[in-house]
Amino acid sequence: MTFSSLAFLFYFLPLVLMFYYLFFFSRTLKNIVLLICSLFFYTFGEPKYILLLLISIVVNYLIGLLIGEAKGRKKAATFWMSVAVIFNLSTLVVFKYLTFISKNVYYATGGKTQVIEIALPIGISFFTFQAISYVVDVYKKDAKAQKNLFHLALYLSFFPKLTQGPVMKYEAFAPQITQRRETFKKFSSGVCFFITGLGKKVLLANNMAIVVDRIFEIHKMGNIPISLAWLGAFAYTFQIYFDFSGYSDMAVGLGLMFGFKLDRNFNYPYISKSISEFWRRWHISLGTWFRDYLYFPLGGSRVINKDLLIRNLAIVWIATGVWHGANWTFLVWGIINFVFIAMEKVFRFEQLKIPSFIRHLYAMLVVIIGWVIFRANSLQEAGSYLTCMFNFISNEFFSDYTYMFLKEFWIFFIGAILFSLPIASIANQFMAKGILIRKNVDLTPPFKEHSVYVEVPLVRVISFLYPIGMVLLFIICIAYMVKGSYNPFIYFQF
């Protein structure tokens, strides 16, 4: 059950909201409703792995208490924190990487070993990292050990962020469990966030997915023309952004409906002028997690020489690549990001006087190449596809397929380009300057010199039209969902 499914929109969410606000008089009962519904949400998608989530909750709860009780005994606290980290990472390795490892051993030994097939539990990368955040925050005394098992369970299983994040730090989420306030402003903002995210997913990401899947299928049959290869790469660049940012907007919106403030995950990454800036704008919560729990403990950028800086960056980006999936493509993708970020830091790229449009072209070229590798099923497929993109010598350029896809999906490509830009921010600045809509009113026609202008603030007009636009967007999304095919979120596999 995904956020963009009819079952979620018309059955699960209305029932959760109804039961939640039915207990308006009790914060405890509201939290119990959220916990029960969150566990049901996970059970609906992964019934056989609900036990894994519950074990993770209980183990991290007990170890958190042991760390908290250690107090001045540093060695004891360190021991229990290490046990928790090893437990969580071991869980991740077994369920996410054991199949991949066993397959590689199988091929390396010529089929003399057995392949171990384990289905990947939904959201394991996200709730495992949040569990590590909890025990480390308690160890560092950034947060107190949670004595209420149900509160920790809600932190780890809260359904808006359970399957795809954001990866929230415990210290940011914990106070909201007991101190949040639900208001009409929060709820209405949450609804708008949710509908916006739904539009990104259903209208933009899903239509881009059709283009991407078809082009990659055509590529499997042989080389494809340059224009078609680039169109597929551009389409996937838009697909993964609107798929994941759409989910993130929906998660933020759902959180606001229940009074929670969840972290924003995206800040228009495709306007970046360097790879370092791109990763400050893309999947912000994951980047923050790696910064706080891996990069800084290693020494970060404040090290005595560049060798240690490069080592720290290498560890972080290899870990980032591996976190995304059990495939050599993700590892190579992480290494590519490491190489360019390391070069930017060593040569202080962001301080160089290079024209903005050149910096932007450089950043987007690296990002697009990275997404092709990310999308490919194997390094061989990625290499073949990239060859089609850059083989300007022997590969043909034009293709009837390119024209066909552009003719059928041009409106979605234009929408994807426009909504990749900070249009809302620009509009807010426009309205903040007091730009007005002026209506000519002749008081004493035909004496034009006596005409006056009635000034209507633009913000008032937008405020009136905005709810109407949201309703229309929701109706259009539902229409597409009813007639369209099921298309799961990309990050469900992570």
Helices and strands as residue ranges (DSSP letters): H 6-7, I 8-12, H 13-22, H 27-45, G 47-49, H 50-70, H 74-92, I 93-97, H 98-108, H 124-139, H 149-157, H 159-162, H 170-179, H 184-199, I 200-205, H 206-220, H 226-257, G 269-271, H 275-281, H 284-290, I 291-295, H 296-298, H 306-324, H 328-346, G 349-351, H 356-375, H 379-390, H 400-419, H 423-432, E 436-441, G 448-450, E 452-457, H 458-483, G 490-493
